[in-house]
Structure formats: structure tokens, C-alpha cells
């Protein structure tokens, strides 16, 4: 049995302010710092130790990874943690920095819902989820992570962002472009996949 753990970063300052964040390098809020630390405690209680950690180049994700590893008693992995631009959050383009409620008032609920949740309709100047899956996360996963998890049986922590994790759920085949909107990814809560001989045997959140 080996594990792939998907961890969305703790609450960021812009999550707190209800802003579209995307590629903006927002820091964790005080609550987000506590969420990140708690995720490490949950991993320690579950007895899950890692061979490799992947994260995004954005502060809120790699800071979450560091805090989580320290609390899990695996701080020695911080120096070998791999961060890459391909694992960043979805680019919200012209919406970055805008308050979500104000954006709905300006463009209408239906249009904003389409931009946020449609699989293949991007916001102005940004990416849709399909772009994140096919242009960034799938190629990176297949080149750098898949063999490690599926063939080598290693335990991997993937500490990134909500839409990066949604992309992974599609890539792993547990969600589809049609079902992905139903998948809620809470901040700072580890989502564990148990593998046996390269097959997913269980999927659950630690709480």
C-alpha cells in the first residue's frame, strides 16, 4: 500500500477577502497558517510518511507544505521539496484581485458562475479548468509523479491549489469534466488516495 495525498493550501489572505487570486502570490492568513499546521498533525496521526513532496511556486502552497511537514515530523523533506509553475492555481486573468461579490454584481451571477465552474470556458485573459488539466498538470504529473506513485510505490504529498487538485481528480479518473463541479476541496484538509499495485483502493479526507 502506498499513498498520494492532495493538500490544498490553507486559507490565504485573498481567500479571506473573497478575491479571485489565481497567479497572485497571496500569503496565508492567520487562520490559514493554523490550517496548514493542523494538516501536518492529521498526517502524523494517520502515520503517513512521504518519500517526495511536490508543490507550486506560489507562497501559499509551498508555505502550507513546509508548515505541514514540520508538524508531521517530516521537516527533513523541506529541502528536497519540488516546486513548479505548472502546479500553480488556475489563472483567472482579468478577474484577479476582484471581489467575487462585486464581480457578480457587475457581470451577473450566471456569467461569473460559468467563468468559475465551466470546464472549457475561460474568464477574460485567463485559463479554464481544461487548460489547467491538459496544458499543465497532466503533462507534469505524467512526466514526474505518475511512475513514482504507480510503479515505484512511493508516498507522495502534492500540496497545491483548489483547481490544481480538481485537475488531478480528473487525471486520476475519479472525477470527469461533467462531475468535477461537485467536488469540494476544503483548505488545509489532506485528501488521501490509497494505492495498491498502481490501483486506487480508497479515497478519503483526514479529519
Helices and strands as residue ranges (DSSP letters): E 2-8, H 13-16, H 30-46, E 52-56, H 59-71, G 75-80, E 82-84, G 85-87, G 93-95, H 100-107, H 109-117, H 129-131, I 132-137, H 138-140, I 141-145, H 146-150, E 156-160, H 162-171, G 180-182, E 191-196, E 199-205
